[in-house]
Amino acid sequence: MDKVNLLIAGVGGQGVILASDIVGEVAIAAGYDFKKTDTLGMAQRGGSVISHLKIAPKVNSPLIAQGDVDILLAFEKMEAARWAYYLKPDGVAIVNNHVLPPLSVNLGVETYPSDDTVIADIKRATDKIYLISGTSMAADLGNVKTLNMLMLGAISHFLPITDQVWKESMAQRLPAAILEINDRAFEVGKKEIRNDNLR
């Protein structure tokens, strides 16, 4: 792997920061350099949370330029549309098919875009869109908070790093009591991508 630029986007409470921290630990454990920077916009109130992550033999700066993201991992649909312009033309968008309306929508100031609008916005950047029902699958496992590990399972398909490295890093960051269900969520995410859920 020469280099990979990742952008992880979601809203406060979805576990974006923990997910990006684990990606970093996985990259370092696999022998790569890694840098990241996080932006939290009113995260505790459901605002946008964005992590820029660079993985390469040598990384100098964590910020990714617009149009230079290889993989966008979006925990919420509108966040995918909001950040899709960062993708390369051949980039990959992995999108959780879930709606968490921002405060402006809840207050009636704005309306949430339709699915067709969201997908059209992302398709302006790339045709490689994987739309997965991450939140409902995490809920089916018994804990919706496993969404972030499920999404990491999805992104792991595109990174040349073994499952063992992923699982070891997860074990270091997650309490033993919830590790097994998060391992299952990771596997579910991997399977969804293998099922070729291209939109």
VOKE-321556 format. One record per residue: residue in one letter; x, y negated, z negated of N, C-alpha, C in turn. Coordinates in steps of 0.2 Angstrom, whole numbers, plus 2048, in hexadecimal, padded with zeros to 3 digits. Layout:
BEGIN
AXYZXYZXYZ;...
***
This chain:
BEGIN
M8048068008008008008047FA800;D8047F68058077EF8058057EA800;K7FF7E88017FC7E47FC7F47E47FD;V7F17E37F87E97E37F87E77DD7F4;N7E37D97F77E07D37F37D87D57F2;L7D77D47EB7D07D67E97CD7D07E6;L7C67D07E77C27CB7E37BC7CE7E0;I7BC7CE7D97B77D17D67B27CB7D3;A7AC7CC7D57A77C77D37A17CA7D0;G79E7C67CB7987C87C87957C37C3;V7927C47BE78F7BF7BA7917C27B3;G7917BD7AE7937BE7A778F7C47A4;G7927C97A178F7CE79E7907D57A2;Q7927D47A87927DA7AC7997DE7AC;G79E7DB7A87A47DF7A77A97DE7AD;V7A97D87B07AE7D67B57B57D67B3;I7B67D37AD7BC7D27AB7C07D87A9;L7BC7DC7A57BF7E37A37C17E77A9;A7BC7E77AE7BE7EA7B57C47E87B8;S7C57E17B87CB7DE7BB7D17E07B7;D7D07E07B17D67E27AC7D87E97AE;I7D47EE7AF7D57F57B07D87F57B7;V7D67F27BC7D97F27C27E17F07C2;G7E27EB7BE7E97E97BD7ED7EE7BA;E7EA7F17B47EE7F67B17EF7FC7B5;V7EA7FE7BA7EB8037BE7F18027C3;A7F17FC7C67F67FA7CB7FD7FA7C8;I7FD7F87C28047F87BF8067FF7BD;A8028037BB80380A7BA80580E7C0;A80280C7C680480F7CC80A80C7CF;G80E8077CC8148047CE8147FE7D2;Y80E7FB7D280D7F47D680E7EE7D1;D8107E97D480F7E27D18087E07D1;F8067DC7CC7FF7DA7CC7FE7D37C9;K7FA7CF7CC7F87C97C97F07C87C9;K7ED7C47C47E67C37C57E57BC7C1;T7DF7B97C37DD7B47C07D57B47C0;D7D27B27BA7CB7B27B97C87AB7B9;T7C27AB7BB7BE7A57BB7B77A77B8;L7B67A47B27AF7A57AE7AB79F7AE;G7A679F7B27A17997B279B79A7AE;M79B7987A87967997A37947A07A3;A79A7A47A27997AC7A37947AE79D;Q7947AC7977907AE7927897AD793;R7877A97987807A779977E7AA7A0;G7827AE7A37807B17A97837AE7AF;G7887AA7AE78B7A67B37907AB7B7;S7937A87BD7977AC7C179E7AD7BD;V7A07B37BF7A77B67BC7AB7B87C2;I7B17B67C37B47B87C97BC7B97C7;S7BE7BF7CA7C57C17C97C97C17D0;H7CE7BD7D07D37BE7D67D87C37D4;L7D97C87D87DE7CD7D67E37CF7DC;K7E97CF7DB7EE7D07E17F27D67DE;I7F37DB7E37F77E17E17FC7E27E7;A8027E27E68077E37EB80E7E57E8;P8137E77EB8197E87E881C7E27E5;K81A7DC7E781C7D67E38177D17E5;V8147CE7DF80F7C97DF8127C27DC;N8117BD7E08137B67DD80E7B27DA;S8087B27DD8027AE7DA7FC7B27DA;P7F77B17D57F17B57D57EC7B37DA;L7EC7AC7DB7E67AA7DF7E67AC7E6;I7E07AE7E97DF7B07F07DC7AB7F4;A7DF7AA7FA7DC7A57FE7D67A7801;Q7D27A28037CB7A48077CD7A880D;G7C97AD80F7CB7B18157D07B6814;D7D37B780E7D87BC80D7D77C1808;V7D07C28067CE7C88027CD7CE806;D7D17D38047D07DA8077C97DD804;I7C87DD7FE7C27E07FB7BF7DC7F6;L7B87DB7F77B47D77F37B07DC7EF;L7B07DC7E97AC7E17E47A77DC7E1;A7A17DD7E279C7D87E07977DC7DB;F7977DA7D57927DD7D078B7DB7D1;E78A7D67D57837D37D67837D07DD;K77D7D17E077C7CF7E777D7C87E9;M77A7C37E577C7BC7E77837BA7E6;E7867BD7E178D7BC7E17917BF7E7;A78F7C47E97927C77F07927C17F5;A78C7BF7F678B7BA7FB78F7B37FA;R78F7B27F47927AB7F279A7AC7F3;W79D7B27F37A47B27F37A67B67FA;A7A27B77FE7A37BB8047A87B7809;Y7A87B18087AC7AD80D7B47AE80B;Y7B57B18067BC7B28047BF7B9808;L7BA7BD80B7BC7C380E7C07C2814;K7C57C68167C87C781D7C27C9821;P7C37C88287BE7CB82D7BD7D282C;D7C37D682B7C27DD82A7C27DF823;G7C07DB81E7C07DC8177BA7E1816;V7BA7E380F7B47E880D7B17E4807;A7AA7E48087A67E28027A27E87FF;I7A37E97F97A07EE7F579B7EA7F0;V7947EB7F17907E77EE78B7EB7EA;N78A7E97E47857EC7DF77E7E97E1;N7797EE7E37737EB7E676E7EA7E0;H7707E47DC76D7E27D676C7DB7D6;V7667D87D37657D17D37657CF7CB;L76A7CA7CA76A7C77C47697BF7C5;P7637BD7C57627B67C77667B17C3;P7697AC7C676C7A67C27677A27BE;L76979E7BA76579A7B67607957BA;S7637937C076078E7C475A7927C7;V75A7987C975579C7CB75079D7C6;N75279F7C074D7A07BA74979A7B9;L74C7947BA74978E7B874478C7BE;G74578F7C374178D7C97447887CD;V74A7867CC74D7817D074F7837D7;E7517897D775378D7DD7507937DE;T7507967E474D79D7E57537A27E6;Y7527A87E47577AD7E67567AF7ED;P75C7B07F175C7B17F87597B87F9;S7567BA7FE7547C08007597C5802;D7587CB80175D7D08037607CF80A;D75C7CE80F75E7CC8167637C6816;T7617C18127667BB81276C7BD80F;V76C7C08097727C28067777C680B;I7747CB80E7787D081277A7CC818;A7767C781B7787C382177E7BE81F;D77E7BC8197847B881678A7BC816;I78A7C28137907C68137927C881A;K78D7C981E78F7CB8257937C6829;R7927C08277967BA82A79D7BB829;A79F7BF8247A67C08227A87C7824;T7A47CC8237A67D38257A07D7827;D7A17DD82B79C7E282C79D7E8827;K7A27E88237A37ED81F7A07EC818;I79A7ED8177967EC8117947F380E;Y7967F48087937FA80578E7F77FF;L7887F98007837F77FC7817FD7F7;I7837FD7F17818027ED77D8007E7;S7798057E47748037DF7788057D8;G77D8017D77818027D177E8017CA;T77A7FC7CA7767FB7C37718017C2;S76D8037C67698087C576C80F7C4;M7728107C87758167C67798167C0;A77B8117BD77E8107B77788117B1;A77380F7B376D8107AE76B8177AE;D76B81A7B476A8227B476F8267B0;L7758237AF77A8277AC7788267A4;G7758217A277382079B77681A798;N77A81679C77C81079977E80B79F;V77A8067A077B8017A57817FD7A5;K7847FD79F78B7FA79E7917FE7A1;T78F8047A47948077A87958057AF;L7918007B17917FD7B87987FB7BA;N79C7F87B57A37F67B77A77FC7B9;M7A78017B67AB8077B77A880B7BE;L7A280A7BF79F80D7C57A28097CB;M7A28037CA7A47FE7D07AC8007D1;L7B08017CB7B78037CC7B78097D0;G7B380E7CF7B38147D27B28137DA;A7AE80E7DB7AD80D7E27B380A7E6;I7B68057E27BC8027E57C28067E5;S7C280B7E17C88107E17C98137E7;H7C38147EB7C38187F17C88147F6;F7C980E7F57CD80A7FA7D48087F8;L7D680B7F27DD80A7F07E08107EF;P7E78107F17EA8177F17ED8187EA;I7E98197E57EB81A7DE7E78207DC;T7EA8257D97E782B7D77E282A7D1;D7DD82E7D17D882E7CC7DB82F7C5;Q7E08327C57E38337BE7E582D7BB;V7E88287BF7EA8227BD7E481E7BB;W7DF81E7BF7D981A7BD7D681D7B6;K7D68237B67D38267AF7D78257A9;E7DE8257AA7E28237A47E181C7A2;S7E18177A77E08107A67D980F7A2;M7D48127A57CE8127A17CE81479A;A7D181A7997D281D7927D581878E;Q7DA8147907DE80F78C7D980978A;R7D480878E7D180278D7CA80378A;L7C780978B7C080A7887C080E782;P7BB80D77D7BB8117777B9818779;A7BC81D7757BB8247777B4826777;A7B08237737A98257737A5824779;I7A781F77E7A481E7847A881F78A;L7AE8237897B282478E7AF829793;E7AC82E7917A98347957A483179A;I79F82D79779A82A79C79D8257A1;N7A282279F7A581D7A37A98217A9;D7AC8277A77AF82B7AC7AA82D7B1;R7A482F7AF79F8317B379D82C7B8;A79D8267B579B8207B97A081F7BF;F7A681F7BD7AC81E7C27AB8237C7;E7A982A7C67A882F7CB7A282D7CF;V79D82B7CC7978297D07988247D5;G79C81F7D379E8197D87A281C7DD;K7A78207DC7AB8237E17A78277E6;K7A282B7E479E82F7E879982A7EC;E7978257EA7938207EE79681E7F4;I79D81C7F37A181A7F97A281F7FE;R7A38257FB7A482B80079E82D804;N79882B80179282C80479182780A;D79682380B79681E81078F81A810;N78E81680B78981280B78A80B80E;L78D80B81478E80581878780281A;R7867FB8197807F881A7807F6822;
***
